[in-house]
Amino acid sequence: MRLSARLLPHPVCIGVPSLQLEVMIARGADGLLLDYRVAGDLTALRWPVPAAGFADGLWQHTCFEAFVAEARGRAYREFNLSPGGQWAAYAFHDWRQRADWTPQVALGVQVVRADGVFRLHALLPDALLPGGALCLGLTAVTERLDGQLDYWALTHAGERPDFHARAGFTIELPDAPGARPQGDLSCL
C-alpha cells in the first residue's frame, strides 16, 4: 500500500512561499517507509550539518516528523528525522505524557539533494511501531535563514502549532501489509 500526502504550513507561519512539502507513505513487511520531499527555494532554509545516530532536540531546526498512534488507543510514538541524518524516537501514554521507552533498533535515514529537490527516506522498523492498525500524523519543521521556524502538518487543529494533537493524526493504515484501510479505525 502506498499513499501520498501534502503538508501545509500553519496559518501563523510566514514561511517560504515557494516551498512544497509532500510525503509518500508505504507500509511493508519491515515497517513504515516515509519519503519526505521538499521542492522550491531550498537556499531559503537552514539545513543541519551531516551527522548520524540518536539526538534530542532535532525539532528545534529543520526536521521531519512522524507521529504514529494505535488506531484504537491513546498511546503514540514520535519520530524525529533530521536532514543531517540524525534521528530520535519517543513514546507517549497520552497527549504529551511521555513514557519510559528506549528504542532497541536504529532508524534508517537517507538523504538526497538534487535539482532543487530535497528528499529524506526513512524506515521506521516494525519493532518501533505500535501494533495493529495505525493512525499517522506527518509533520515538518523548517528553519528559515533568519532562524524563524515554520510548522507543517497534514492538518492544523489549533490556533498554535501542536503536532501532538490527535486531530492531526489523519492517515489510517491497516494492521497488515496489503490490507485495505477501514473506515472505522477512528483515528480522530
N, C-alpha and C positions, 0 to 999 in steps of 0.2 A: 504494500500500500504506500503510495506517495501522495503528498499534499503540498500545496504551496500557499503561503500567506504573506501579506504585505504588512509591514509595521508602520504605524502612524505616529508622528510627533505629538506630544501632549500639547494642548492649546496654550499653556503658559510658556512654552518654549519658543524662542526666536528662531533657532535652527539655522541650517544652511539650506536655502531654498532649492538648490539643485539636487540634493541628496534623495535617494530612494533606497529603502531597505526592504529586502524580501528574505524569506526563509523557506527552504524546501525541507520537508519532513518525511522520513521513511522509518517505519518500524520493521525491523528484520529479526532474524533468529538470534543475533548477537547483541541487540539493543536498539537504541534510538539514534538514528543518524540525522544530524541537523546540518544544513548547508546555508549559512548566512551569506547574503550578497549585498554589498554596498556599491551603488553606482552614483556618479556625479562628481562634484569637485572634491576629490579626496585630499587635495592640498589644503583645504579649509579646516581639516581636523588634525588634532594631535594624536599620534599613534605611539603606543608603548614600544619600548625597546625590546628586541628579542630576548626571551628567557624561557625556561622550562620549569615544570613542576608546580606544586601546590603553592598558592599565595593568597593571603587575605587582602581585602580592600580593593579588589580589582574593579569594582563598580564605581570607584572614585575617578576613573578615567575611561577612555573609550573601551567598551566591554560589551559582549553579547551574553544574554542570559536565557535560561530556560527554567521555568517553574513547572514541576511535574507532580501532580496530585493523584491520589487514589480517587477514582471516579465516585465512589460512594462513601468517602471518609473525609476527615478534616486535615489529615496529615499530608505533608508535601515535602518535596526536595527542591533545593535551589542550586543551580549550576551556573557558575560564572566562567566565561571563556574569553580570555584576553587575546587580542590580535597579536600580541607579542609571543603567545604560546603558553602562557601560564593558565592555570585553572583553579577553581575552588568548588567544593560541594558541601552543602549543609542540609540538615534535616530539621523539620518543624512538626510539632504535635498539632498545632492550630495556628491561626494568624499571628505571625511574628513570635511564636513561642518555641524557641529553639530547643531541640532535643540533643542529648548527648550521643553523638554519632560520628564515627571516623570512617571515611571511605576506605575500603580494603583494596581497591584497584584504582589505577590512574585513568584519567580521561585521555582519549586520543584527540589532539588538536593539531590541525594542519592549516596553514595559511597560504594564499596565492594572491598576488597583486600583479595585474597586467591590464594595459589598455583602459585605464580609468575605472577599473572594477576591482574591488577587494572582495575576496571570498574567505570565509573561515568554515572549515569542515570539522565537525566534532562527532565522536561516537560516545554516547552515554551507555556504558555497558549495562546489560540486564541486571547484573549483580548490584548496581547502584540505584535501580529504579524501584518504586513501589510495585507491588504485584497487581495483577488483574488489569481491568480497563483503566485507562489513564485520561486525565484532563491536563492540557498544556496551556501555559501562559508563556508566550515567547516575547522577549523584550531586548532592548539595547540601550546603552548609554553612549552618547557621542560627546567628545570634548572638543570644543572649538579652540582655535589658536589663542584666544584671549582667556582660556581656562574655564569658560562657562560650559555647563553641562546641559545637554538636551536629552529628553527621555522619550523612548519609542516603545510602543506596545501594539498588540493586536487590537486592543480597545482600551480606553481610559474611562474609569468609572467615577473618579472624583475630581474635585477642584485642584488637587495637588497630585503629582505622580505617586502611585503606590503599587509597585509591581507585585506585592504580596496579596493584594486584594483578590479574593476568589472570583469576583466578577470579571477579572481579566483572563481567567483560565478557560478559554473558549473553544479550544480544539479538542475534540473527543477522539480517542484511539481505542480500538477494541483490545481485548487481552491476548489475542493470538495473531501472529503474523498471517496476513492473507484474509483475516476475518473482516467483515464489513462493519463500519460504525453503527451503533444502535442509537435510536432516538431517545432512549430513556436512561442514558448514562448520567444525567443530572449533574453536569459539570458546574452549573451555577447554583 
